[in-house]
Amino acid sequence: MKRHIGYLIVIIFLVIFLVMSYSREQKRIKQVLAQNERLLNENRQLQESLDINSRTTQQIESRHEVQERTEVAQQGTFVERRTYFRKNWKQFITVSTSDYHTGFLGGIKDLKLIVRNQTEYPLDNVVISVQYLKGNGDVFKTEQYTVNNIPAKGTQSVSAADSRKGQKVEITLVSITSQPMNFCWAVNKPAPAGNNDPYMCIPN
């Protein structure tokens, strides 16, 4: 009987030992698994970070390429637009008069000369000839006025002197100069034959 009790006690201790060993092993396995999961998460986050950095670098490089292409295109467009406006300046640069007053017996007051510049480049100066005409159409006098610093896509005006005679006025362009557009036109400067861009101030 005592021997059976002894066996039983040994068996109980063995069971307790095995249970404790199994518990410790399970705990160690859980710790290893948790550590592995943490490492996997860190690797995943690192890979995502690398992917984001790679995409960001590609986007920056793409922006730089687009910017470089845009700058090159703008440089080409700059020259082309100047040439276009020089060749077609009559469509974009015009002169006109304001409403003015005429006296009962003739005479002109409150006359303004207006230059409208619809190009993309400022004009340095525009010279305008003004003829003061009598009622019968004869020219009473002719004067020239210079309008300076006409902005791109803008207008500029200058006041003309009053005239003691005259019923109306006629205006004509005499010259136009724009250094930013490399444009120099004058009524007494005919375009050379065979020159498809004759109004450049300084030929390229």
PAZAPA-4460 file (N, C-alpha, C; in steps of 0.05 Angstrom, whole numbers, plus 32768, in hexadecimal, padded with zeros to 4 digits):
% residues 204
    n_x    n_y    n_z   ca_x   ca_y   ca_z    c_x    c_y    c_z   seq   type   mol
   8011   7FE8   8000   8000   8000   8000   8011   8019   8000     1      M     A
   8026   8019   8011   8038   8030   8012   8046   8033   7FF8     2      K     A
   804D   801C   7FEB   805B   801E   7FD1   8049   802C   7FBD     3      R     A
   802F   8025   7FBC   801C   8031   7FA9   801A   804F   7FAE     4      H     A
   801A   8057   7FC7   8018   8073   7FCE   8031   8081   7FC4     5      I     A
   8048   8074   7FC7   8061   8080   7FBE   8060   8084   7F9F     6      G     A
   8057   806F   7F91   8055   8072   7F74   8042   8089   7F6C     7      Y     A
   802C   808A   7F7B   8018   809F   7F75   8024   80BB   7F78     8      L     A
   8034   80BE   7F8E   8040   80D8   7F93   8054   80DF   7F7D     9      I     A
   8064   80CB   7F75   8077   80CF   7F5F   8069   80D7   7F46    10      V     A
   8053   80C9   7F40   8044   80CF   7F27   8039   80EB   7F28    11      I     A
   802F   80F3   7F40   8024   810E   7F43   8039   8123   7F3E    12      I     A
   8051   811F   7F4A   8067   8132   7F46   806F   8133   7F29    13      F     A
   8070   811B   7F1C   8077   811B   7EFF   8062   812B   7EEF    14      L     A
   8049   8127   7EF6   8033   8135   7EE7   8036   8153   7EEB    15      V     A
   803B   815A   7F05   803E   8177   7F0B   8056   8183   7EFC    16      I     A
   806C   8173   7EFB   8084   817C   7EED   807F   817F   7ECF    17      F     A
   8072   816B   7EC4   806C   816C   7EA8   8059   8184   7EA1    18      L     A
   8045   8188   7EB2   8033   819E   7EAD   8042   81B9   7EAF    19      V     A
   8053   81BC   7EC3   8062   81D5   7EC6   8076   81D9   7EAE    20      M     A
   8082   81C2   7EA6   8094   81C4   7E8F   8085   81CC   7E76    21      S     A
   806E   81BF   7E72   805E   81C6   7E5A   8055   81E3   7E5B    22      Y     A
   804D   81EC   7E73   8045   8208   7E76   805B   821B   7E6F    23      S     A
   8073   8215   7E7A   808A   8226   7E74   8091   8226   7E56    24      R     A
   808F   820E   7E4A   8095   820C   7E2D   8081   821C   7E1D    25      E     A
   8067   821A   7E25   8053   8229   7E16   8057   8247   7E19    26      Q     A
   805F   824F   7E31   8064   826C   7E36   807C   8275   7E25    27      K     A
   8091   8264   7E23   80A8   826B   7E13   80A1   826C   7DF6    28      R     A
   8090   8259   7DED   8088   8259   7DD1   8078   8272   7DCB    29      I     A
   8066   827A   7DDE   8056   8292   7DD9   8068   82AB   7DD7    30      K     A
   807D   82AC   7DE8   8090   82C2   7DE8   809E   82C3   7DCD    31      Q     A
   80A7   82AC   7DC4   80B5   82AA   7DAA   80A3   82B3   7D93    32      V     A
   808A   82A9   7D94   8077   82B0   7D7F   8071   82CE   7D80    33      L     A
   806E   82D9   7D98   8069   82F6   7D9A   8080   8306   7D8F    34      A     A
   8099   82FD   7D96   80B0   830B   7D8C   80B2   8309   7D6E    35      Q     A
   80AC   82F1   7D63   80AC   82EE   7D46   8097   8300   7D39    36      N     A
   807F   8302   7D45   806A   8313   7D3B   8073   8331   7D3B    37      E     A
   8080   8339   7D51   808A   8354   7D53   809F   835A   7D3D    38      R     A
   80B1   8346   7D39   80C5   834A   7D24   80B8   834B   7D08    39      L     A
   80A4   833A   7D04   8096   833B   7CEA   8089   8356   7CE5    40      L     A
   807C   8360   7CFB   806F   837B   7CF8   8083   8391   7CF3    41      N     A
   809A   838F   7D01   80AF   83A3   7CFC   80BA   83A1   7CDF    42      E     A
   80BD   8389   7CD5   80C6   8385   7CBA   80B2   8390   7CA6    43      N     A
   8098   838A   7CAC   8083   8394   7C9A   8082   83B2   7C9A    44      R     A
   8084   83BF   7CB2   8084   83DC   7CB3   809C   83E8   7CA4    45      Q     A
   80B3   83DA   7CA8   80CB   83E4   7C9A   80C8   83E2   7C7C    46      L     A
   80BD   83CC   7C72   80B8   83C8   7C56   80A5   83DE   7C4B    47      Q     A
   808F   83E3   7C5A   807C   83F7   7C52   808A   8413   7C51    48      E     A
   809B   8418   7C65   80A9   8432   7C65   80BC   8434   7C4D    49      S     A
   80C9   841E   7C47   80DB   841E   7C2F   80CB   8422   7C16    50      L     A
   80B4   8415   7C14   80A3   8419   7BFC   8099   8436   7BFA    51      D     A
   8092   8442   7C11   8089   845E   7C10   809F   8470   7C07    52      I     A
   80B7   846B   7C13   80CE   847C   7C0C   80D5   8478   7BEE    53      N     A
   80D2   8460   7BE4   80D8   845B   7BC8   80C4   846A   7BB6    54      S     A
   80AA   8468   7BBD   8096   8476   7BAE   809A   8494   7BAF    55      R     A
   80A1   849E   7BC7   80A6   84BB   7BCA   80BD   84C4   7BB8    56      T     A
   80D3   84B4   7BB9   80EA   84BA   7BA8   80E3   84BA   7B8B    57      T     A
   80D3   84A7   7B82   80CA   84A6   7B66   80B9   84BE   7B5F    58      Q     A
   80A7   84C6   7B72   8096   84DD   7B6D   80A7   84F7   7B6B    59      Q     A
   80BB   84F9   7B7C   80CC   8511   7B7B   80DC   8511   7B61    60      I     A
   80E6   84FA   7B59   80F5   84F9   7B3F   80E2   84FF   7B28    61      E     A
   80C9   84F5   7B2A   80B6   84FB   7B14   80B0   8519   7B13    62      S     A
   80AD   8525   7B2B   80A7   8542   7B2B   80BE   8551   7B1F    63      R     A
   80D7   8549   7B27   80EF   8557   7B1C   80F0   8554   7AFD    64      H     A
   80E9   853C   7AF4   80E9   8538   7AD7   80D4   8549   7AC9    65      E     A
   80BC   854A   7AD5   80A7   855B   7ACA   80AF   8578   7ACB    66      V     A
   80BA   8581   7AE1   80C3   859D   7AE3   80D8   85A4   7ACF    67      Q     A
   80EB   8591   7ACB   8100   8596   7AB7   80F4   8598   7A9B    68      E     A
   80E1   8585   7A95   80D5   8586   7A7A   80C4   85A0   7A77    69      R     A
   80B7   85A8   7A8D   80A7   85C0   7A8B   80B8   85D9   7A87    70      T     A
   80CF   85DA   7A95   80E1   85F1   7A92   80EB   85F2   7A75    71      E     A
   80F3   85DB   7A6B   80FD   85DA   7A4F   80E7   85E3   7A3C    72      V     A
   80CE   85D9   7A41   80B8   85E0   7A2F   80B2   85FE   7A31    73      A     A
   80B3   8609   7A49   80AE   8625   7A4D   80C3   8636   7A3F    74      Q     A
   80DC   862D   7A40   80F1   863C   7A33   80EC   863D   7A15    75      Q     A
   80E4   8625   7A0A   80DE   8624   79ED   80C5   8635   79E7    76      G     A
   80B1   8633   79F9   8099   8643   79F4   809E   8660   79F6    77      T     A
   80B1   8669   7A08   80B7   8685   7A0B   80C0   8691   79F0    78      F     A
   80D3   8683   79E3   80DD   868D   79C9   80C6   868C   79B4    79      V     A
   80B7   8676   79B3   80A2   8674   79A0   808D   8689   79A3    80      E     A
   8085   868F   79BC   8070   86A3   79C0   807A   86BF   79B8    81      R     A
   8092   86C5   79BD   809D   86DF   79B5   809C   86E2   7997    82      R     A
   80A4   86CD   7989   80A3   86CD   796C   8087   86D0   7962    83      T     A
   8075   86C1   796F   8059   86C2   7966   804D   86DF   7969    84      Y     A
   8053   86EC   7980   8048   8707   7984   8055   871B   7971    85      F     A
   806F   8718   796C   807C   872A   7959   806F   8728   793D    86      R     A
   806A   8710   7935   805F   870C   791A   8042   8715   7918    87      K     A
   8033   8713   792E   8017   8719   792E   8010   8731   7940    88      N     A
   8022   8744   7942   801E   8759   7955   8005   876A   7951    89      W     A
   7FFC   876D   7937   7FE5   877D   7932   7FCB   8772   793E    90      K     A
   7FCB   8758   7944   7FB4   874C   7952   7FB4   8752   7970    91      Q     A
   7FCB   875A   797B   7FCD   875C   7998   7FD4   8779   79A2    92      F     A
   7FDD   878A   7990   7FE4   87A5   7999   7FD4   87B9   7989    93      I     A
   7FC4   87C9   7996   7FB2   87DC   7989   7FB3   87F7   7997    94      T     A
   7FAD   880C   7988   7FAB   8827   7994   7F8F   8832   798E    95      V     A
   7F86   8843   79A0   7F6B   884F   799D   7F6B   886A   79AC    96      S     A
   7F56   8878   79A8   7F53   8892   79B6   7F3C   8890   79CA    97      T     A
   7F3D   88A0   79DE   7F27   88A3   79F1   7F12   88B5   79E4    98      S     A
   7EFB   88B7   79F1   7EE7   88CB   79E9   7EF3   88E6   79EF    99      D     A
   7EF1   88F8   79DC   7EFC   8913   79E0   7EE6   8927   79D8   100      Y     A
   7EEB   8940   79DF   7ED8   8956   79DB   7EE1   8968   79C4   101      H     A
   7ECE   8970   79B4   7ED3   8984   799F   7EC3   899D   79A5   102      T     A
   7ED0   89B4   79A0   7EC2   89CD   79A4   7EAE   89D4   798E   103      G     A
   7E9D   89E7   7994   7E88   89EF   7980   7E95   89F9   7966   104      F     A
   7EAA   8A07   7969   7EB8   8A12   7952   7ED2   8A02   794B   105      L     A
   7ED4   89EB   7957   7EEB   89DA   7953   7EFD   89DA   796B   106      G     A
   7F10   89C9   796A   7F22   89C5   7981   7F1D   89AB   798F   107      G     A
   7F32   899F   7999   7F30   8984   79A5   7F3C   8985   79C1   108      I     A
   7F2D   8979   79D4   7F36   8979   79F0   7F32   895C   79FB   109      K     A
   7F41   8957   7A11   7F3E   893E   7A20   7F44   8925   7A0F   110      D     A
   7F57   8927   79FD   7F5E   8910   79ED   7F73   88FF   79FB   111      L     A
   7F6E   88E5   79FC   7F81   88D2   7A07   7F87   88BD   79F2   112      K     A
   7FA0   88B4   79F0   7FA8   889F   79DF   7FAC   8886   79EF   113      L     A
   7FA0   8870   79E7   7F9F   8857   79F7   7FAD   8841   79E7   114      I     A
   7FC0   8834   79F3   7FCD   881D   79E7   7FC4   8804   79F7   115      V     A
   7FBA   87F1   79E8   7FB2   87D7   79F4   7FC6   87C1   79EB   116      R     A
   7FD2   87B4   79FE   7FE6   87A0   79F9   7FDB   8785   7A03   117      N     A
   7FD4   8773   79F0   7FCA   8759   79F7   7FDF   8743   79F4   118      Q     A
   7FF8   874A   79F0   800D   8736   79F0   8015   872E   7A0D   119      T     A
   8026   871B   7A0F   802F   8712   7A29   8048   8720   7A33   120      E     A
   8050   8735   7A25   8069   8743   7A2B   8063   8761   7A2C   121      Y     A
   8070   8770   7A3E   806C   878D   7A40   8079   879B   7A28   122      P     A
   806E   87B2   7A22   8078   87C3   7A0C   8087   87DA   7A19   123      L     A
   809F   87E0   7A0F   80AF   87F6   7A1A   80A3   8811   7A12   124      D     A
   809C   8814   79F9   8090   882D   79F0   8082   8829   79D5   125      N     A
   806D   8839   79D1   805E   883A   79B8   805B   8857   79B0   126      V     A
   8063   885D   7998   8062   8879   798D   804A   887B   797B   127      V     A
   8039   888F   797F   8020   8893   7970   8020   88AF   7963   128      I     A
   8018   88B0   794B   8015   88C9   793C   7FF7   88D1   793D   129      S     A
   7FF2   88EA   7944   7FD7   88F4   7946   7FD3   890B   7932   130      V     A
   7FC0   8909   7920   7FB9   891E   790D   7F9F   892B   7916   131      Q     A
   7FA0   8946   791A   7F89   8955   7921   7F7C   895F   7907   132      Y     A
   7F64   8957   7901   7F58   895D   78E7   7F42   8972   78EA   133      L     A
   7F42   8984   78D6   7F2C   8998   78D5   7F13   898C   78CB   134      K     A
   7EFE   899C   78CA   7EE4   8992   78C1   7EE5   8989   78A4   135      G     A
   7EF5   8996   7893   7EF7   898F   7877   7F0A   8978   7871   136      N     A
   7F16   896D   7886   7F28   8957   7883   7F45   895E   7881   137      G     A
   7F4B   8978   787F   7F67   8981   787F   7F75   897C   789A   138      D     A
   7F8F   8977   7899   7F9E   8973   78B1   7FA5   898E   78BD   139      V     A
   7F9D   8993   78D6   7FA5   89AB   78E3   7FC1   89A9   78EF   140      F     A
   7FC7   8993   78FC   7FE2   898E   7906   7FE5   8970   790B   141      K     A
   7FFE   8968   790E   8005   894C   7914   8019   894C   792B   142      T     A
   8013   893B   793F   8025   8939   7956   802A   891C   795C   143      E     A
   8040   8916   7969   8047   88FB   7971   8048   88F9   7990   144      Q     A
   803F   88E3   799A   803E   88DD   79B6   804A   88C1   79BB   145      Y     A
   8057   88BF   79D2   8063   88A5   79DA   8056   889B   79F3   146      T     A
   804C   8882   79F1   8040   8874   7A08   8055   8860   7A12   147      V     A
   805C   8862   7A2B   8072   8852   7A36   8066   883C   7A49   148      N     A
   8075   8827   7A4B   8071   8812   7A60   8055   8807   7A5F   149      N     A
   804D   87FB   7A49   8033   87EE   7A47   8036   87D2   7A51   150      I     A
   8027   87CA   7A66   802B   87B0   7A72   8020   879A   7A60   151      P     A
   802A   8781   7A64   801F   876A   7A56   8002   8766   7A5E   152      A     A
   7FF2   8760   7A4A   7FD5   875C   7A4E   7FC8   8775   7A5C   153      K     A
   7FD2   878D   7A54   7FC7   87A5   7A61   7FC6   87BC   7A4E   154      G     A
   7FBF   87D3   7A59   7FBD   87EC   7A4A   7FCC   8802   7A57   155      T     A
   7FD2   8817   7A47   7FDF   882F   7A51   7FD6   8846   7A40   156      Q     A
   7FD4   885E   7A4B   7FCB   8875   7A3B   7FDB   888D   7A41   157      S     A
   7FD9   88A1   7A2F   7FE6   88BA   7A33   7FD3   88D0   7A29   158      V     A
   7FD3   88E7   7A37   7FC2   88FD   7A2F   7FCF   890D   7A18   159      S     A
   7FBF   8913   7A04   7FC9   8924   79EE   7FC2   8941   79F4   160      A     A
   7FD2   8953   79E8   7FCD   8970   79EC   7FB3   8978   79DF   161      A     A
   7FA6   898B   79EB   7F8E   8997   79DF   7F95   89A6   79C6   162      D     A
   7F82   89A7   79B3   7F87   89B6   799A   7F71   89CB   7997   163      S     A
   7F79   89E3   798E   7F66   89F8   798B   7F55   89F5   7972   164      R     A
   7F5E   89E4   7960   7F50   89DE   7947   7F4E   89C0   7944   165      K     A
   7F3B   89B8   7932   7F38   899C   792C   7F1C   8992   7935   166      G     A
   7F12   8980   7924   7EF8   8974   792A   7EFA   8957   7932   167      Q     A
   7F10   894A   7929   7F15   892E   792F   7F32   8928   792D   168      K     A
   7F3A   8910   7936   7F56   8908   7934   7F58   88ED   7926   169      V     A
   7F70   88E9   791A   7F77   88CE   7910   7F92   88C7   791C   170      E     A
   7F94   88AE   7924   7FAD   88A5   7931   7FB8   888E   7921   171      I     A
   7FD3   888D   7920   7FE1   8877   7913   7FF9   886F   7925   172      T     A
   8000   8856   7924   8017   884C   7932   8030   8854   7923   173      L     A
   8045   885C   7932   805E   8864   7926   8073   884F   792D   174      V     A
   8074   8846   7946   8088   8831   794D   807F   8823   7967   175      S     A
   808A   880B   796B   8085   87FB   7983   809F   87EE   798A   176      I     A
   80A6   87EF   79A4   80BF   87E2   79AE   80B8   87D2   79C7   177      T     A
   80C2   87BA   79C7   80BF   87A8   79DE   80D9   8797   79E1   178      S     A
   80EA   879E   79F3   8102   878F   79F7   80FC   8773   7A02   179      Q     A
   80E9   876F   7A14   80E3   8754   7A1D   80D9   8742   7A07   180      P     A
   80CC   874D   79F3   80C2   873D   79DC   80D6   873E   79C5   181      M     A
   80EC   874D   79C8   8100   8751   79B3   80F1   875A   7999   182      N     A
   80E0   876F   799D   80CF   8778   7988   80D4   8796   7982   183      F     A
   80DB   879C   796A   80E0   87B8   7962   80D2   87BC   7946   184      C     A
   80BC   87CB   7947   80AD   87D0   792E   80AC   87EE   792A   185      W     A
   80AE   87F6   7911   80AB   8813   790A   809E   8815   78EE   186      A     A
   808D   8829   78EB   807E   882B   78D2   8091   8831   78BB   187      V     A
   80A8   883E   78C0   80BB   8845   78AB   80D1   8830   78A8   188      N     A
   80CC   8819   78B4   80DF   8803   78B3   80D2   87EB   78A5   189      K     A
   80D3   87EA   788B   80C5   87D4   787D   80D2   87B9   7883   190      P     A
   80C1   87A4   7882   80CB   8789   7888   80DC   8780   7871   191      A     A
   80F5   8776   7877   8106   876C   7861   80F9   8754   7854   192      P     A
   80FC   8752   783A   80F1   873C   782B   80FE   8722   7833   193      A     A
   80EE   870D   7836   80F9   86F3   783D   80FF   86EF   785A   194      G     A
   80FB   8703   786B   80FF   8700   7888   80E4   86FA   7895   195      N     A
   80E2   86E2   78A0   80C8   86DA   78AC   80C4   86E4   78C8   196      N     A
   80D8   86F1   78D3   80D5   86FD   78EE   80E5   8718   78EE   197      D     A
   80DA   872C   78DF   80EA   8744   78D9   80EB   8759   78EF   198      P     A
   80DB   8755   7905   80D9   876A   7919   80E9   8765   7932   199      Y     A
   80FC   8752   7931   810D   874E   7948   8120   8765   794C   200      M     A
   8122   876F   7964   8136   8784   7969   8152   877A   7965   201      C     A
   8158   8763   7970   8172   8756   796D   816E   873A   7962   202      I     A
   8177   8735   7949   8173   871B   793E   8181   8706   794F   203      P     A
   8175   86EE   7950   8181   86D8   795F   819B   86CE   7950   204      N     A
***
